[in-house]
Amino acid sequence: MSTPRQPIETRAGLEPLAVLPVFVPLQDKRAVLAGSNAGAPWKVKLLAAAGARVDVYAEEPSEELRGVPAEIAAGSVTLHERRWTPEDLHGAAFAIGAMEDEDDCVAFVAAARKAGAIVNAVDRPHLCDVKFGAIVNRSPLVVGISTEGAAPVFGQTVRARIEAMLPRGFKHWVGAARDWRETVSARFHGFSERRGFWERFTDRAFAEPDRAPTQADLDDLMGQAEALPMGGAVTLVGAGPGDAELLTLKALRSLRNADVILYDDLVAPEILDYARREARTMLVGKTGHGPSCRQDDINALMVSLAKTGKQVVRLKSGDPLVFGRAGEEIEACRLAGIPCTVVPGVSAAQGAAAALGVSLTHRDAARRLQFVTGHDRRGALPDDLNWGALADKSVTTVVYMPKRTLGALLERAITEGLAPTTPALVVFNATRPGQQTVAGTAADLAEKVEASGYEGPAILMVGEALGRREAGTALPGPELQAAAS
């Protein structure tokens, strides 16, 4: 009998930041640039592109700097062919020192700070309040990238990759979002309803990025949002066996939409990073034969949260419909009158087989696939297993939670007719960085698992199809191979 434990509220952590990424609005504000070094023309263009009124002070401006006022598409640029003075900085919101002389730059920075301006000094990070990074411009969608000066070329390469990922048409969709926001807020007073609208807006933008949205899109999205059921609801979401990249798009949407996430111990921590930062996360995990939250308590918590109007995600490792007690949680929601939906996930069996490059079925070796559990409510080998089916040589059997009863299960299956030489595998931590595999036969696998000392969630696979790997092909990751395989 496992030791009961209570649900634990957790907090999403944030790794240390080298810099704080912030965005400064400069529309119709005054900015000053002094000097005319090689970086000056581009900095002036950036300030003007942000809508600033830029005054440039340069005693001997370069030809490139002289040409900037005629090139800008936003803001304004006025070139003053003289040295800067402290009075020139009065009323400036942003100031950039672009001079060659260090002492002149130090003096400019001091004067700019005294005037209350945010300061940047070209190629002098020790004098900067803020630094410029690589920019992806789909304005009003703007992406800033910083390597804190450690690897500028790397930052530029990242920018190029993001440029390729973001269609230029996104600027029209983000512009529409800005124009429609007040209308949407006036129509939908609840936060969850507004979020639902913008979720569908985003889905449509990604589906049709190269066209500009129209009033018909707004009307259609409004109608869809109004048709959604109001109030709290529960979504059972499959998190997959561990690799966050195996999450489905629907699972990602559910995580982004959740107010509260109730998750199990086996859910990989990086999967929670896809949730909204404002979402509450609560560990309600069950560990194999260890301290576990009671299922009745989880059901009650899930229902009570939904009754307060929360969007609750019950996040389960693998697929919630495969040995995930989904039936009990669905029934609890039904009895309480709470809407409940299920988002399937990649099961541990699928994930392990894919990671190993083996097929669970084979037209010459396995015409049937069966999933069974390795223990009953007491943690013992189930009394009601169909041993004839387990011994069938034309079947691939996948056993979930097999560790405690592995030896007894394989021994009984051999007694019931399973060939001792049948290929068998136990995969620990399937699809995760620490995946480990023990390969053998039905006769010797339990002994090999015992000797391995491997820990973590495990899955057993038994069947002739597992022996159909190409000759000499090794299993990925650390493994123990049977001499006969």
N, C-alpha and C positions, 0 to 999 in steps of 0.2 A: 504494500500500500504506500503510495507516494505521500510525502508531507505537503499539506496544503500551504499555499502562500497567497498573498493578496496582490491585486494588480498594482503595478508601480508606474507612476507617471515619470516619463523621461523627458529630457530636453535636448533638442538638436544642438550639437556643438558647432563651433566655427573655427576652422584652422586659422593660425596667425596670418595676418595680412601684412605684406611689405609696405603697402601704401593703402590709403583709403580711397576707393574710386568714387568720385563725386562729379557732378555735372553742374557747370556754372552758367546760368542764363545771362546773356549779355545783350539781348535785344534792346536797342535804343539807349544803351548805356555807353558812357565814354571810356575809351581805352587809349593807353599811351604806349608807344614804342619809341625807344631812343637808341640811336646807333644804326650802323648799316653793315654789320658783318654778314657772312654768307647765309646765315639762318634767318635774317631779318625778313626778306620778302615772303617766305612761306608763313611765318608767324603773323604777319600783317593780313595775309589772305585768310588765315584761320579766324582771326578776330572779326574780320569783316563778314565772313561767312556765317558767324554766329549772330550777326545783326548789330554789331557794335559800331559806334562812331569813333573811328580810329584817327588819332593825331600822331603823325610820325615826325620825329625830330632827328635830323641827320645833317651834319655840316657838309659832308661830301657823299651824297647818296650814290649807290651803284646804278648803272643803267637798268638793271632788273628791278631795283626798288623804285626807280622813277616810273617804270611802266605799270606798277601794281594798281594805282587808282583807276586805270582804264580797263582793268581785267576783272574787277570784282562784280559779283552778281547780287550781292546783298550788302547791307550796311553802307558805310561811307568811309573814305580814306582821304585825309588831307595831309599833304607833304609840306613840312616846314624845313627849309634848307638852312638850318642854324643849330647850334648846340642847345641841348635841353637846359631848363632852369627848374628849380624846385617849384616855382609858381605854376609851371606847366602841368603839374600833377594834381592840382586842386580839382576835386570832383571826379577823378578817375576811379573806376571800379576795378580795372585790371591794368597792370603795367608790366612791360617786358623790356629788360635791358639787353641790347644786342650790340654792345660795343666791344672793341678789341681790348681796350685798356682795363686791367683788373681794378685799379683804384677808382676809375671813373664808374665802373659798374657797381662797386661797393657803395659809392656815394649815391648813385641813382636808386639802388635798392633801399637804402636807409630813408631817402626822401619819399619814395613811393609808400613805404610802410607808414611813415609819419602822416601821409595824406590819407591813409586808410585803404589803400589799394591792395589787391591780391597781386603777388609779385612772382615773375618768372625771369630767370637770367639764362640766356642762350649759352649752352655748353658749360654752365657753371652750377652744377646741381647743389653745391654747398650754399649757394645764395638763394635758392628757390623756395617759395612757399608751396608751389605746385609745379608739377612737371607734365609735359605733354607726352602722350603715348601714341601708338599707332591707332588710326581711326578707320572704322568702316562706316561710310556715310550712306544711309538710306533715310535721311532726315524726313520726318521727325524721329525715325528710328536711328539711333547713333550707338555704335559699339566702340568702347575704348579699350585698348590693350596695353598693359604695362609689364615690362620685365624688370622694372626698377633699375634700368641702365645696365643690367647684367648681360643681356644678350639681345641687342637691338635687331640683329638680323633674324634671330628666332622670332621676335615679336612681329617683324614684317612678314615672315612666312605664315605665321598664325593669321595675321590680317588677311593675307591673300586667300588662305583656305576659307575663312569666314565669308569673305567677299563672294567666293564661288558658291557658298551654301545659301546665301541670302539673295533671292531674286530682286532685281531693281524695282519691280512692281510693288514690293512691300511698302515703299514710301507712300503709295496711294492708300493702302489699307490703314497704315498708321495715321495718315492724315485724316481719313474718314473717322477713325476712332476718336481722334481729338475733336472733330466737328460734331460727332454724335453723342459724346459723353454726357452732355447736359440733358439731352432728350431721354437717354436711357435712364439716367438717375431720376428724372422726373416721373418716368413710367413705372420703374421698379424700385420700391422703397427698401426692400429687404436685401441684405448683402448677398445672400446665397442666390437670389433671383438675378441680381446684376452679374454675379460671377458666372452663372449659367449662360447668360446672354453672351458675355465676352469669350467664354470657352468656345461656343459655336461660331462666333465671329472669327476667332483665331483658326479654327478648323477650316473654315471656308477660305480664309486668306492663304493658308498653306495648300489647299486643294486647287485654288485658282489664282496664283500669285501674280500673273502677268496681265491681269485686267484691273481696271479701276472699279471699285464698288459703286453701286448706284442706290437711289432711293428704294428701288425694288428689293435690294438686299436688306436694307434696314427694315422694311415692312415685313419681309419674310422671317427674318431673325426675331423680330418682335413677336410675331405670331407663334413661332416655335417656343419661345421662352414663356409666353403666357399659357401655352398648352401643357407645360410641365406641372406635375403634382407639387403642391406646396407642403411645407413642413419637413420634419425629420425623416430620414430613411437610413437603411443599412445596406452596404454593398460588401459582399464577400469577395475578396480579391486574391487571386493566386499570384504569389511573388516568385514562383519558379524555384528551382533547387538551390540557387545561390547567385549565379552570374546575373548581375543587374541588367545586362544587355538582352537577357531573355524575357524581360517584361514586355507585355503586349502594349500597344498604343492605348487600348481601352483601360488597362491597368494604370498607365501613367496619368490618363485623364482623371480617373477616380482618385488617385493620390493628390492631384492638384486641386481637386474639388472638396477634399475632406476637411471637416472641422476637427474631427478626432480620429486617430488611428490606433486601433487595438491590435498589437502585433505579437507574434510568437518569438520564442528564443531563436529559432532556426532561420528567421528572416535576416538576410545579410544587411549589416548596418548601412552600406552605401545605398540600398534601396530606399531607405527613409529620407535620403537627401533629395529625392524627387518630390517630396511633399512640400506644401506651402510652409514657409517659415513660421506662420502664425498658427499652424495646426498643432493641437495637443497630441502627444504620442504617449501611449501607455503600454507597458510590457505586461502581457497577460499569459506568459509562456508556460508551456508544459515541457519538462525535461524527462527523458526516458528513465522511469523508476526513480526520479529525483523530485525535489520540491516543485510543485505545480499548482497553478490556479485551478480551482474547481470549475468544471464546465457550467454548473448552475450559476456560479458567481459571474462568469463571463457573459452568459446569456442575459442575466439581470442587468449588468452594467451596460451592455450593448443596447438593450431595449430602453433603459432609463435615459440614456443620452439621446437616443433618437426621439423620445417623447418630449424632450426639451427643444426640439426643432433642429438638432444637430445632424449634419451629414456624417455618418459613421462608416468608416472603412474597417472591416475585420480582415486584416492582412495575414495570410497563411502561407507557409512555405509550400512549394510545389503547386499542386492543383487542389483547391479546397474540396472538390468533389471526390477525391481519391484518398480515403482514410484520413480525412481532415475534419471529421465530425460536423460537416456542413449540414447534414440532415437535422441534427438537433438544434442548430442555430437558426436555420430557416424556419423550423417549426415554432421556435420561441418567438420569432418576429411575427409569424402568421397569427399565433394565438393573441399577441398583443396588438394586432392591427397595424403593424409597422411595415411599410413597403420594403421589400428585400429583393435585391438582384445579385447575380453571381457573375463574376468575371473570371473565366477559367485561366489557368496558368500552365506552364510547361511542367509536367510531372517529373518526379525524381527519376523514374524509369526512362523517360524520354531524354532527359538531360544527361544521365549517366551513359546511355547507349550512344548518344551523339558525341559526347566528349571522348569516348573510347573508339569511335568509328566502327561500331558493330551494329548489325541489324537484329532487331528482336524477332523478326519473322524472316522466313526464307522458303521459297516454294518447294525446295527439295528437302527441307529439314524441319520447318515449323509452320504448320497451317493454322495454329491457334496461339493466342497470347492470353495469359491469365495473371491477374494481380491478386495476391493474398497477403494477409497480415501475419507477422511472425509470432504474435502473442495475443492472448485474450485480455479481459478486464483485470484478471489477477496477475498478468505478466507471465503466465505460463503458456506452453504450447497449446493452441486451441484443440479441443476434443473433436470438433466437427469439420475438420479439413477433409476435403475429398482426396483421399490418398491415391485413388485410382487415376484421377486427373493429374496429380502431381507426378506420377510415375510414367505418364504417357510420353513416349519418346518423340512424338510429333508436336510437342508443346514447348513454348518458352515460358517459364514461370518467373515472375518477379515477386520477391518477398520484401515487403516493407517492414521496418523495425525488426530486423532479424537477429540482432546481436546476442540477446540473452538465450534464445532457443536455437541458435544456428546448428550446433552439433546434434541436438535431439531431432531437429526437423530433417536434416539430411540423412541421418541414420534410419529414421522411420521410413522416409521416402525410398531408400534403397531396399529396406525390408519389404516394402509394398510393391517393388518391381522396378524402381528407377535404376538404370544401369550405372554401376559405380564409376565408370569412365566418362559419364556425361560431363561436358565442360561446365564449369561454374565459376562465377566471379563475385567478389564483394567489393563494392566501390564505396570509399569513405569520402565525405565532403564533395559530392559530385558537382562538377562545373566550377568549383571554387579554386582559388590559387593553390590551396593545400590538398587538392584531390590526390588520393592514393588508392591503388588497386591491388588486390590479392587475387591471383588467378590460379585455378587448379581444377580438380574434378570433384564430383559429388562425394567421393570417398575420402579425399585428403584436404578439402578446402577448410574445414573447421579447424584442423590442427594448424594449418598455415596462418589463418587469421589470428589464432591464439598467439602464435610465435611472433607475429608482426608488431604487436603492441600499438597498432594504429587506433586513433580515437576520432570521435565525431559522428555525425549522422551517417548511417550506412544503409546500403540496399544490396540485396542478394539477387543474382540472376543465374538461372539454371536452364540449360537446353542445348541441343545440338547446333542450333543456329549460331551460338556464340563461338563455335569452333570453326566457322566458315571464313575467318579472316584469311587473307592471302598468306601463303607460307612465308615465314620469316618476318612478318609484320609485327612489330612490338606494340604493346599497349602504351598510350601516352602516359607520362607522369611516372612517379615512383611506383614500383610494383614488385610483387613476389610471384614468379612464374612456377607453375608445377613442372616437374621434370618431364612429364608426359606431353605437355602442351607445346 
